[in-house]
């Protein structure tokens, strides 16, 4: 089944996650097209795809506007298709803030009106070299406050690649008639 993987990225980690998911879906036997929601195309026809994965990251408690706008613009074509929404955030990296991360997903669903078949939380990365002063302060003093395991001044990937592979593989299998799996 042909799969569209739509992503929105700010510092590049979400693109890396989308590429990983696309590769796992290809490995599962599905042709995949990657699409950057920030670069709209009049050539894209969502109806041409049998399934969709949307990958968006959280910044200041909200997903990228381009991802929200993509889903709203293509809501009719997305509805009814097998779908996976991956929400990427630093909050997803820590047990005590996963409820916040889930809240961001619920807000996205409410704001867009889209009901994906499955959602999952994915931990992102700390990229201080790409933050402005405000973002740097927010990450250090709010998001990572009290988390000694993460240095807010060091580039760090927090993504659990094995868990992400399992999620993508289960979705690929569901498209091949194996049910939704994990």
C-alpha positions, -999 to +999 in steps of 0.1 A: +000+000+000+014+034-010+020+055+021+024+093+025+047+104+053+041+141+061+063+159+085+070+193+100+105+200+115+122+229+132+156+217+141+158+186+120+150+158+145+115+153+132+127+150+096+152+123+109+123+105+126+101+108+095+129+094+073+133+065+098+096+057+097+096+059+059+125+034+057+108+010+081+076+012+060+096+005+028+113-024+046+077-036+053+070-036+015+052-003+011+061+024-014+065+057+005+066+094-003+080+119+021+064+154+022+075+185+041+044+203+053+062+236+052+067+233+014+031+230+001+027+215-034-002+217-057+010+183-072+003+164-040-030+144-041-036+128-007-063+106-022-036+088-042-022+072-010-037+043+008-023+053+042-008+084+059+017+090+086+019+126+100+049+135+121+050+168+139+070+183+167+061+204+197+075+239+203+060+260+230+033+235+236+019+234+201+027+215+169+040+233+138+015+254+121+023+239+088+014+204+101-019+217+115-027+235+082-018+204+062-042+182+082-070+208+081-066+213+043-067+176+036-091+165+063-116+148+040-088+128+022-072+118+055-104+106+071-110+069+068-075+061+057-052+040+080-032+066+097-005+072+123+002+105+141+036+108+157+040+137+181+076+145+188+085+164+220+110+166+248+080+159+272+077+124+256+112+116+269+102+116+306+076+096+324+066+125+346+057+147+316+041+121+292+007+134+303+017+168+290+028+152+257-005+133+254-023+166+260-005+181+230-019+152+209-054+157+222-052+195+214-039+187+179-068+163+173-093+189+186-078+217+166-077+198+133-108+176+136-087+146+124-090+112+142-059+093+133-061+055+135-032+055+160-011+081+178+022+077+195+045+099+215+082+102+204+110+118+223+128+145+203+163+160+208+180+189+225+196+212+200+209+243+219+230+254+190+198+261+171+178+279+198+174+316+202+178+331+237+141+326+246+140+290+234+173+282+252+158+296+285+125+278+280+142+244+274+167+248+303+144+263+329+110+248+321+112+217+299+144+202+314+142+217+349+152+191+375+162+165+349+199+160+357+202+132+331+200+158+303+225+186+298+205+216+283+238+229+268+247+197+249+233+184+217+215+152+226+191+128+209+164+114+232+145+094+205+141+058+213+149+044+179+140+008+188+105+018+201+100+040+170+110+010+147+084-012+166+057+014+161+065+018+124+068-020+118+034-025+135+018+001+113+034-014+082+021-048+092-014-035+098-013-022+062-005-057+050-035-071+067-019-079+100-041-057+122-029-028+142-005-048+163+014-032+191 
